[in-house]
Amino acid sequence: MTTPGPSSPTAAISAPPNKGDLLSRVSVGRISEVIVDQIRLLIRSGQLTAGDRLPSERELCERFGVSRVTVREALRVLEANGLVDIRVGARGGAFVTAPSSRMVGEGIADLLSLSSLSALEVTEARMVFELGLVPLACERATEEDIAALYEICDRSDAALEADDYPLTLSAEWHSRLAFCTHNRAIALLAESLHDPMIRSLQEARSTEPTHGRGGVEEHRALVDALAARDAERATELMRVHLTRTATRVSGAEEPATT
């Protein structure tokens, strides 16, 4: 049986077998971008998974029919996008990485700046997302989850007493709440909102610099409701909590609450 040559479009991508069949010569557009698109497609389709090693630069040059400079440019783009990890040494090479939620978050943060999305739009998106996850968190939160949320509240109280409350603590609390759902997709989406959330909270703080204590008190009350498995109360507390932030960033008069 004849084995496909290194330049064949059907040549496998080393180990594991049967991966990388889409790698083929490119001749249109900016060549490095086409290479990036082909490898990205393999990752998205599951033909390449975290830990898989791409062929060597020489092999990639032969398969794509391009120069080493072009291959290196494509690998740099893939690395910058968090899709591969470039390692040096005898066992080095380009390895597919696990999905990075923080990388997604940085992309969303860039979108926030470049697309002129407002802090209000970010907060409204959080209302849709976080109000939806609260009932699931109430159902699935473990004692360890609840203790972790209370611990963040304790650190927040200490920071307020020291008059040094960082907004990263608020973002950490919301990310940890999402983790309580024990749904990886929800946790990933929540973590990706980390940086945009901090930006919107910074704008809220600029309109009312002393609002931190009220937010921390609401966080603790939410954990109390979570511990009591009271999804209805927890959802209403979250609604009030996020509406308060939305009101601040919109510049509207804050509604009275009880």
N, C-alpha and C positions, 0 to 999 in steps of 0.2 A: 504494500500500500504506500502510495506517495504521500509524504508529509509536506504540508504547505510551507513555502519559503517564508522568510521573515517579513517580506513585503506584501504577502498575501492579505487581503481584507479579512479572510477567515482565520488568520493565525490567532491562536489563543494568547491571552495576556499572562503568560507564565503561570503562577499558582495563585489560587486554585484554578483547575481547568475550566474550560468553557466560558471564560469571562473575557471581555474585551473584543468580542467578535465584530463590533462596530468600528474598530479602529481601521481606517483606510486612508489612502492617499488623498490629499486635499489640493485644490488648485484654484479656488475662487475666494474672493474677499481678502481680508487681512488674514493671512494663513494662521498665525498664532491664535487668533480668536476662534477660527474654525476648529482647531485642535482642542482648545478649551471647551468649546461647545460639545464636541464628541465625547470627551472624558466626563464632562458634567452629566451628559445624558446616560452614560453607563452607570454613574453613581446613583442618579435618580431612579433608574429602572431596576436597581438592585443587582446588576451584573457585576458591579464593583462594590465591595462593602468595607467598613472600617477595618484597617489592618492590612488590606491587600496592597501588595507592592506593584507599582507600575513597572513596565519594562525599563531597561536602562536607557540613557539618553541615546546611545548608539542604535539600539533597537527601535526606539521611537522615530529616530531620523529615517531609518530604513522603511518602517511601516507607513509613515506619513509622506515619505519622499521629500523631506525638507532638510534644511541645514540645522546644525546643532544650536546655532544662535536662536533660530526660530523656536526650537523645542524648549530651550532654557527660558525664553520669554513667556511661553505658554505655562511652563511649570511655575514661574514666579507669580503669574496671575492666579493660578489655582491655589497657590500657597497663600497669597494675599486675601483670597476669598474664603480661606479656612477649609478648603476641600482636600488639600494634601499637606503632608508634613515632610519637609526635605531634611533628610539626615545624611551626615557625612561619615566617612570611614569605610572599612572593609564591608560592613553589613548595612551600609547606607543606601540611599535611594529616595524615591518619592513614594510615600505611603498614604493611602486614603485615610482620612481622619473621621472620627465620630462627629455627628452633628454638634455644632456649638451654638447654644442658645444666646450666649453673649454676643457672638458674631452677628446673629440675626438681629439682636437688639441694637447693635451699632448701626446696622443697615437701616433700621426703622428710625433711629435717631438722625441719621443723615437725611432720610426722607422727610422728617419733620422740618429740618432746616431748608432743604432744597425745594420742597414743594409748598412752602409757606403754610404748612398746617399749623393751626393755632393750638395753644395749650387747652382751650376749651374743647376742641375736637378730640384731643387725646383723652381728656377727662371723660367726655361723653362715651368714647369707645371703651374706656375702663368701666363705666357704669353698665354697659351692655354685657361685658365679659365677666366682671366680678360679681355682679348680682346673680348671674347665672350659675356661678360655681359655688356660692355659699351653701345652698341646700346639700350638695354633694359632699362638701367639706364637713358639714354637720353630721352627715351619715357615716363618713368614713374616718374621721380624725381619730387617731390613737391617743392614748395618754401621753405618749412621748411627743406627739405633735402639739398637744395642748400645752404641755410643759415648755416646749420650745417657744411657743408664741408668748406665753407669760414671761419667759426670760427676756425676750426682746422688749416687752413692755417695761420690765424692770430696768433694763439698760437705758431705755428711753427716759424713764423718770429720773434716773441718775444724771443723764445728760441735760435734762431741763433744769435740774437743781444747780448744775454747774454753769447754766446759761450757755450751753454749747451743744445744742441739739442738731445733729447732722441729718439732712433729708435722706441720706442713705439708709438710716434706721427705719424710716417709714417704708421705703421701697423694699427693704429686707422683710419687714413684717408682711407686706402684701404678697411677696413671692412665697414666703413660708406658708401663708394661708392657702395659696393655690396648691402647694405641695400636699396639703392635707386631703385633697381629693384622691390622691394616689392614682392619678391619671397622668401619664407621662406627657401626653399632648398638651394638656392644660398647664402643667408645670413649665413646659418648654415655652409656651406662648406668654405665660406670666413673666418668666425670666427675660424674654425678648423685649418686654415693655419696660424693663428696669430703667434704662437711660432716658427714654421719652417721659416716663413718669417723673423722674427727678427734675427734668426741665420744666414740666408743668407745675410741679410743686414749688419750684423756685419762683415762678411767676406768681403763684398764690401767696407765697411768703412776702413778695415785694409789695403786695397790696395790703397785707396785714401781718407785720413781722411777729406778732405775739400769738399767732394761731396755733402754734405747735402743741401747747398743753391740751387744748380741746381735742386735737386729733389723737393724741396718745390716750386720753381718757376714753375716747370712742373705740380705740383699738382694744383696750382692756375689757370694755363692756361687750365687745364682739366675742372675745375669747370666753367670757362668762357664758354667753348664749351658746357658743359652740360646745362648751363643756356640758351644758344642760341639754344638748341635742335639740335646742329650740330654733329650728330653721326659720320660722316665721319672724321671730324677734331679731335673729341675726341678719336676715335679709333687710328688715326695716332699718336696723342700725347702719348697715352698709349703705343703704339708700341715702340716709341722712348724711353720713360721712362723706360720700362722694358728691352729693348735691352741694354740700358746703364748699368743697373745693371748686366745683363748677361755677358756683355763684361768685367766688372770689376772682377767678380768672376771667369771667365774663364782664365784671365790673358792675353787675346788678346789685341791688340791695338784697342783703341776705335775709331769707325768710325766717320768721320766728319759729323756734322749735321748743318742744317740751321735753 
